Amino acid sequence: MPSLFDSIMPINAKFVENFTPRLADNALQLGDLAPDFELPDHTGTPVKLSDFRGKPVLLVFTRIFTDKIFCPLCYPHLLGLRADTENFRARGAEIVLVNSTSIEMTRQIVQEQGFTFPTLSDAEWRVFGLYRLGAALGAPLPAQFLLDRNGIVRFKYVAGTDLSNQLPFHPENAQMLALIDALNQDNTAP
């Protein structure tokens, strides 16, 4: 378990190295197959993105510095996702959250925040790098992808693709739910 100091003090070599903005390259395009990956969840159990094939997935990359320090722009979005989890599941979709904290901190976050969706730990930022996301102020920048049942990117939002969009706006859940409804209609059409 992290000490109180570790929980409130995110300054380490990775923080310092990524304090200055590094732009995302926005390489993943609509219609591309989302790169598969495997990360541990809050219990340490390995989870693959491809485990969710067969259902729409809202893949959310978020800025969490420690279990006590959340991005003030990302935190309300996470609370909204928590509140709408059942609305996503009622449509056959899953929310998968990727954050940059250790498994221990991720465990604490899940317990304290009551997240019931898969919350994956990418403490080394390996998957953030695979998706070629940017970083600033010591943490990776957020992104969100809506994947169809086959893992194809149908919507994307990537913060930090240029210097003018460093502050994340986070897509509205209502917009994502409407897109999932459209995907579900497309998949059931004869």
Sine and cosine of phi, psi and omega as CSV:
sin_phi,cos_phi,sin_psi,cos_psi,sin_omega,cos_omega
0.00,0.00,0.71,-0.70,-0.01,-1.00
-0.93,0.37,0.51,-0.86,0.06,-1.00
-0.96,0.28,0.26,-0.97,0.05,-1.00
-0.84,0.54,-0.65,0.76,0.02,-1.00
-0.86,0.51,-0.72,0.70,0.02,-1.00
-0.88,0.47,-0.58,0.81,-0.05,-1.00
-0.94,0.33,-0.53,0.85,-0.06,-1.00
-0.96,-0.27,-0.09,1.00,-0.07,-1.00
-0.87,-0.49,1.00,-0.01,-0.07,-1.00
-0.99,0.15,0.05,1.00,-0.08,-1.00
-0.96,0.27,0.89,-0.46,0.08,-1.00
-0.50,-0.87,-0.09,-1.00,-0.06,-1.00
-0.87,0.49,-0.65,0.76,-0.01,-1.00
-0.91,0.42,-0.65,0.76,0.03,-1.00
-0.87,0.49,-0.77,0.64,-0.03,-1.00
-0.89,0.45,-0.71,0.70,-0.02,-1.00
-0.86,0.50,-0.54,0.84,-0.08,-1.00
-0.94,-0.33,0.33,0.94,0.01,-1.00
-0.93,0.37,-0.70,0.72,0.03,-1.00
-0.96,0.26,0.69,-0.72,-0.04,-1.00
-0.83,0.55,0.69,-0.72,0.15,-0.99
-0.85,-0.52,0.87,-0.49,-0.08,-1.00
-0.93,0.36,0.53,-0.85,0.17,-0.99
-0.97,0.24,0.50,-0.87,-0.02,-1.00
-0.99,-0.14,-0.07,1.00,0.15,-0.99
0.85,0.52,0.58,0.82,-0.10,-0.99
-0.95,0.30,-0.55,0.83,-0.04,-1.00
-0.97,0.26,0.84,-0.55,-0.09,-1.00
-0.93,-0.36,0.35,-0.94,0.11,-0.99
-0.84,0.54,0.68,-0.73,-0.04,-1.00
1.00,-0.04,-0.20,0.98,0.04,-1.00
-0.98,0.18,0.48,-0.88,0.17,-0.99
-0.97,0.24,0.81,-0.59,0.00,-1.00
-0.90,0.44,0.73,-0.68,0.03,-1.00
-0.86,0.51,0.73,-0.68,0.03,-1.00
-0.97,0.23,0.45,-0.89,0.04,-1.00
-0.41,-0.91,0.24,-0.97,0.09,-1.00
-0.74,-0.68,0.78,-0.62,0.05,-1.00
-0.67,-0.74,0.40,-0.92,0.07,-1.00
-0.98,0.20,0.59,-0.81,0.13,-0.99
-1.00,0.09,-0.17,-0.99,-0.09,-1.00
-0.92,0.40,-0.25,0.97,0.06,-1.00
-0.99,-0.12,-0.08,1.00,-0.06,-1.00
1.00,-0.05,-0.02,1.00,0.00,-1.00
-0.97,0.25,0.79,-0.61,0.02,-1.00
-0.91,0.41,0.70,-0.71,0.02,-1.00
-0.77,-0.64,0.75,-0.66,0.06,-1.00
-0.98,-0.21,0.58,-0.81,0.09,-1.00
-0.85,0.52,-0.64,0.77,-0.03,-1.00
-0.91,0.42,-0.25,0.97,0.09,-1.00
-0.88,0.48,-0.36,0.93,-0.07,-1.00
-0.99,-0.15,0.10,0.99,0.04,-1.00
-0.85,0.53,0.57,-0.82,-0.04,-1.00
0.98,-0.19,-0.13,0.99,0.07,-1.00
-0.60,-0.80,0.48,-0.88,0.10,-1.00
-0.89,0.45,0.55,-0.84,-0.01,-1.00
-0.76,-0.65,0.77,-0.64,0.18,-0.98
-0.99,-0.11,0.97,-0.25,-0.04,-1.00
-1.00,-0.08,0.91,-0.40,-0.13,-0.99
-0.90,-0.44,0.85,-0.53,0.14,-0.99
-0.98,-0.20,0.80,-0.60,-0.11,-0.99
-0.78,-0.63,0.35,-0.94,0.03,-1.00
-1.00,-0.08,0.95,-0.31,0.16,-0.99
-0.76,-0.65,0.84,-0.53,-0.04,-1.00
-0.99,0.15,-0.75,0.66,0.06,-1.00
-0.52,-0.86,0.00,-1.00,0.02,-1.00
-0.91,0.41,-0.22,0.98,0.01,-1.00
-0.92,-0.39,-0.19,0.98,-0.06,-1.00
-0.82,-0.58,0.95,-0.31,0.04,-1.00
-0.95,-0.30,0.45,-0.89,0.15,-0.99
-0.88,0.48,0.79,-0.62,-0.04,-1.00
-0.91,0.41,-0.33,0.94,0.07,-1.00
-1.00,0.01,-0.46,0.89,-0.01,-1.00
-1.00,0.09,-0.54,0.84,-0.09,-1.00
-0.85,0.52,-0.72,0.69,0.05,-1.00
-0.87,0.50,-0.58,0.82,0.05,-1.00
-0.89,0.46,-0.68,0.73,0.03,-1.00
-0.89,0.45,-0.65,0.76,0.04,-1.00
-0.90,0.44,-0.62,0.79,0.07,-1.00
-0.90,0.43,-0.65,0.76,0.06,-1.00
-0.89,0.45,-0.68,0.74,0.04,-1.00
-0.86,0.51,-0.70,0.71,-0.03,-1.00
-0.92,0.40,-0.53,0.85,-0.06,-1.00
-0.98,-0.18,0.13,0.99,-0.05,-1.00
-0.79,0.61,-0.73,0.69,-0.04,-1.00
-0.92,0.38,-0.51,0.86,0.08,-1.00
-0.90,0.43,-0.62,0.78,0.07,-1.00
-0.92,0.38,-0.73,0.69,-0.04,-1.00
-0.91,0.41,-0.55,0.83,0.04,-1.00
-0.89,0.46,-0.39,0.92,0.03,-1.00
-0.99,-0.11,0.14,0.99,0.01,-1.00
0.98,0.18,0.24,0.97,-0.05,-1.00
-0.97,-0.24,0.33,-0.95,0.04,-1.00
-0.80,-0.60,0.62,-0.78,0.16,-0.99
-1.00,-0.06,0.76,-0.65,0.09,-1.00
-0.83,-0.56,0.88,-0.47,-0.05,-1.00
-0.97,-0.23,0.77,-0.64,0.08,-1.00
-0.92,-0.40,0.81,-0.58,0.04,-1.00
-0.78,-0.63,0.15,-0.99,-0.15,-0.99
-0.97,-0.23,0.35,0.94,0.01,-1.00
-0.99,-0.12,0.24,-0.97,0.05,-1.00
-0.92,0.38,0.24,-0.97,0.05,-1.00
-0.85,0.53,-0.67,0.75,-0.02,-1.00
-0.89,0.46,-0.70,0.71,0.03,-1.00
-0.93,0.37,-0.62,0.79,0.04,-1.00
-0.88,0.48,-0.66,0.75,0.05,-1.00
-0.85,0.52,-0.72,0.70,0.01,-1.00
-0.89,0.45,-0.67,0.74,0.01,-1.00
-0.87,0.49,-0.74,0.67,-0.01,-1.00
-0.87,0.50,-0.70,0.71,0.00,-1.00
-0.91,0.41,-0.74,0.67,-0.07,-1.00
-0.94,0.33,-0.55,0.83,-0.05,-1.00
-1.00,-0.06,-0.22,0.97,0.01,-1.00
0.94,0.33,0.52,0.85,0.04,-1.00
-0.94,0.33,0.76,-0.66,0.05,-1.00
-0.95,-0.33,-0.05,1.00,0.06,-1.00
-1.00,-0.01,0.39,-0.92,0.02,-1.00
-0.84,0.55,0.81,-0.59,0.00,-1.00
-0.85,-0.53,0.92,-0.40,-0.17,-0.99
-0.96,-0.29,0.58,-0.81,-0.04,-1.00
-0.99,-0.15,0.85,-0.52,0.07,-1.00
-0.83,-0.56,0.87,0.49,-0.10,-0.99
-0.87,0.50,-0.45,0.89,0.01,-1.00
-1.00,-0.04,0.02,1.00,0.01,-1.00
0.87,0.49,0.46,0.89,-0.02,-1.00
-0.89,0.45,-0.72,0.69,-0.03,-1.00
-0.98,0.22,-0.56,0.83,0.14,-0.99
-0.83,0.56,-0.65,0.76,0.04,-1.00
-0.93,0.36,-0.66,0.75,0.03,-1.00
-0.84,0.54,-0.63,0.78,0.02,-1.00
-1.00,0.07,0.00,1.00,0.10,-0.99
0.84,0.54,0.73,0.69,0.01,-1.00
-1.00,0.05,0.40,-0.92,-0.03,-1.00
-1.00,0.10,-0.06,-1.00,0.03,-1.00
-0.52,-0.86,0.44,-0.90,0.08,-1.00
-0.23,-0.97,0.49,-0.87,0.02,-1.00
0.81,0.58,0.55,0.84,0.13,-0.99
1.00,0.09,0.18,0.98,0.01,-1.00
-0.56,-0.83,0.42,-0.91,0.07,-1.00
-0.90,0.43,0.48,-0.88,0.05,-1.00
-0.99,0.13,0.48,-0.88,-0.07,-1.00
-0.97,0.25,0.32,-0.95,0.09,-1.00
-0.40,-0.92,0.32,-0.95,0.04,-1.00
-0.53,-0.85,0.72,-0.69,0.01,-1.00
-0.77,-0.64,0.70,-0.71,0.15,-0.99
-0.97,-0.22,0.86,-0.52,-0.03,-1.00
-0.95,-0.30,0.63,-0.78,0.06,-1.00
-0.99,0.15,-0.08,-1.00,-0.07,-1.00
-0.86,0.52,-0.38,0.92,-0.02,-1.00
-0.99,-0.16,0.08,1.00,0.00,-1.00
1.00,0.10,0.26,0.97,0.00,-1.00
-1.00,0.05,0.70,-0.72,0.00,-1.00
-0.95,0.31,0.86,-0.50,0.02,-1.00
-0.93,-0.36,-0.28,0.96,0.07,-1.00
-0.47,-0.88,0.56,-0.83,0.08,-1.00
-0.54,-0.84,0.57,-0.82,0.18,-0.98
-0.71,-0.71,0.82,-0.57,0.01,-1.00
-0.77,-0.64,0.89,-0.47,0.05,-1.00
-0.98,0.22,0.51,-0.86,0.14,-0.99
0.98,0.21,0.53,0.85,0.07,-1.00
-0.99,0.13,-0.29,0.96,0.15,-0.99
-0.49,-0.87,0.18,-0.98,-0.09,-1.00
-0.92,0.39,-0.28,0.96,-0.04,-1.00
-0.99,0.13,-0.24,0.97,-0.04,-1.00
-0.85,-0.52,0.76,0.65,0.01,-1.00
-0.97,0.24,-0.41,0.91,0.00,-1.00
-1.00,-0.04,0.87,-0.49,-0.04,-1.00
-0.94,0.35,0.63,-0.78,0.05,-1.00
-0.97,-0.23,-0.25,0.97,0.00,-1.00
0.75,0.66,0.91,-0.40,0.03,-1.00
-0.84,0.55,0.56,-0.83,0.01,-1.00
-0.95,0.32,0.61,-0.79,0.04,-1.00
-0.87,0.50,-0.60,0.80,0.00,-1.00
-0.86,0.51,-0.62,0.78,0.04,-1.00
-0.90,0.43,-0.68,0.73,0.00,-1.00
-0.91,0.41,-0.65,0.76,0.01,-1.00
-0.90,0.43,-0.64,0.77,0.04,-1.00
-0.90,0.43,-0.65,0.76,0.04,-1.00
-0.91,0.42,-0.61,0.79,0.05,-1.00
-0.91,0.42,-0.67,0.75,0.07,-1.00
-0.84,0.54,-0.69,0.73,0.02,-1.00
-0.90,0.44,-0.67,0.74,0.04,-1.00
-0.88,0.48,-0.68,0.73,0.00,-1.00
-0.89,0.45,-0.61,0.79,0.05,-1.00
-0.92,0.39,-0.66,0.75,0.02,-1.00
-0.89,0.46,-0.60,0.80,-0.04,-1.00
-0.98,0.21,-0.26,0.96,-0.01,-1.00
-0.97,-0.25,-0.11,0.99,0.01,-1.00
-0.92,0.39,0.60,-0.80,-0.01,-1.00
-0.93,0.37,0.00,0.00,0.00,0.00
